[in-house]
Amino acid sequence: MRIRRLFAGAAVGAVCVLVSAHSSVAAYVEVCIAVETETTGRPGQTFRQGQEPSEVPGQEQGQGQEQGQEPDEAQEQEWKQELKQEQERADTLKAAVFTGRSVRHFSDHQKFYLNKEDRNTHATALETLKLIPGILVKDDEATLLNGKGLTILLNGLPTTSASLSLLTPADIKSIDFYQNAPARYSFAGSGSMVNIITRRPGIGGSLMLNLKEAVTTPWGNNAVSYRQILKNTMIGIEYSGKPTKSGGYGIDEFLEYEAGGNLYTKVKEGLDTDFTRNRHNVSLDLVRMKDENSALKAQFTLGYDKKDWPVSQSVIKTVTDLSTNESTTSEVIDRKDVWSEYLTPSLDIYWNRNISDKHELSVNFVGTAYDTKSRKGFYEYDGATPLLSSVTITEGSKYSGIIEAVDDWRLSEKHKLSFGLRSIGSFSDQGSRNGDIQVQSEINTVQNRLWGEYSGNLGGFSYSLGAAVEHFGYDTKESSRKDNLYVRPLVQLNFIFNDHSSMYFDYSSKTETPKIGWLGDASYYKDDKWLVKSNPELESYTTRDATLGYSFNNSWLYINPYVFVYYNDNQIIPIFSHKDGLLVERSENSGSMLCVMAALGCRIKPFKNIPVSLTVYAMYNDQRLLGGGADRTVRSLDGMAMLRYSGKKWTAEAMYHLPGKAISDIGFSKGENYGYFEFARRIGKNLRVGAGMRYPFYHWKVSEETAPGSPVTMKNTSRMTSQKNTVILTCVYNFSYGKKARAVDQKIRNTDNDTGLF
């Protein structure tokens, strides 16, 4: 009944939006890409026609580059004109300072401009994010090396790395980098934000292929998109697929724990197995707009993900009776199966209305369904004789609805007031069985966020003051309704000292909610006497963090040092107990975390006439976790270096990332050493082919170990030998035709990435 009321409320809200939109925009349905008028303000701010120029002088709305005009020359001319216009705006607003050709400071962000060299030598828009130190682009995914969340926008619209891999750099005007994400995204959990500003899409069509295939192992990362734009209508379709089959996967492990009066000691040697994963995503976009004052958009997406992750190990097993101190040793084979499959359809509807030149309202509704299946098995064999078999099979479904509204008020040229309301409701029905034991879990959750932000500019100083009130509630089949209320402040300060340097400060808090799958009554075996259980008593917890940073650049150097402090209490960590002869692991709110981080990112172009650049990022991390009976401290250094040559026809790039040690749920972890080198050649204006190698001269490897004092002593190393010296061929092709056209901005967009599986 609760979930019915929840969805009924969401449906009523969606109907109200549609009815309201229909009165002003007759049956527009849009989905896809939108282009934002570039401003000196924060993403989501829109300057209406007549406030600031959005077109190159001498061109009327809806007109632009004619077919047959040299693109590079036109782009370079447009770039110079944009440079002049932004300098004029900066002089007027006293909010920005130009600091050379590539990077300039605004009072709340930095703008990375792509010159002719950058546009010609990067294959996709995603690759251009490598220009920002501290961002790692790996397998067409962009992340922050400091571990904080990264939000990527395309013209103010949250987008995916896969979509950016289908956008040519020739369409990019600039990249805005917010070291501290604006309030709307900070409250959603983002640490930093990137907003890619593009030119207006053309009236006509565009086709883009981005193909990457390994020749030494079954691995691929391919994407294709096609869009057709008429006067008031745009239709687009996009596909991305990542099929993977990696051989030589194994885990070498030492394990020791006590259960049922016995001490279990296992020395495990990993046996080679095959790891497979297939991910596919298709999205259909339909757009129709009448004018620049209102729009209605819709996007349908279908995602599929299947993973099969078996682990086989040759084990020397010793069982010691603690009462007699007698031991028995045997040689067995352990096998773990982790298999999952889910299908995810979703519908995204967006409505925007410019009520006046200073008032704008945006509403976003997203409905998502997950059809999930998973299997977690643990087996033990003496040769061909089975000694133990434990298989947990989970099948379920999850349905969620998200509705968000944002109300923006521009009070003056330099001051803005924003409000937002975001509500998420979900229902998860999960059935698990292990032998004769069957468990059915039903989980209803609701999360509401009401926030406000006041921002302004005073010369070279900008500020943003915000606050959010959050509510998280849930009930399960096994427990009664629980509700939690949190208040979250936000303070952001930015200073511009001179033409080359600026400083920023950020303080915020956020609420971390447990995943739905953790709240049910499910369980599975990690080892023959080691059981992992979910916990319906889990609660949300609050994190607090502060960042102080400095940025400097000139014609050949960009440097960004900063310090980050993070703290939370009531963190969810695993707690161990003994019951029914088993070691039972159950997550509880029992920990506190303190993290102090000092980082330095820089990009150097040492030669004026030689297109060579060096990007370096280094981070020192001090982490401390208290609770769970095993306090732990980590001090580590994380580093990345990338050397790039960008010629007229040829490009070459080499990168290596050395990860540091970090605190994990159960102890400590260390990620993979990741490196590659690649080269590519540009053929004509539309085709780029290349080749490269991932993991040169070494294989993929990650490790994890428990903290001293833990009830479990474990140290394991996962490896995948087939990834060593992976040779990859690449091909990027783009083709477009037509003229420039008007576009619409989507200011908000939401997704649900929680499958509901435990």
PyMOL commands that set and color helices and strands:
alter all, ss='L'
color gray80, all
select helices_A, chain A and resi 2-24+71-93+116-121+127-131+161-164+169-171+183-186+516-519+721-723
alter helices_A, ss='H'
color red, helices_A
select strands_A, chain A and resi 96-97+103-106+110-113+135-138+141-144+150-154+157-158+172-178+192-198+202-214+222-229+233-259+262-271+273-288+294-321+326-356+359-382+385-410+415-434+437-458+461-476+482-496+501-512+523-527+530-533+541-553+557-579+582-604+612-626+632-646+650-658+661-663+667-670+674-683+687-694+700-706+712-720+726-740
alter strands_A, ss='S'
color yellow, strands_A
deselect
rebuild
show_as cartoon
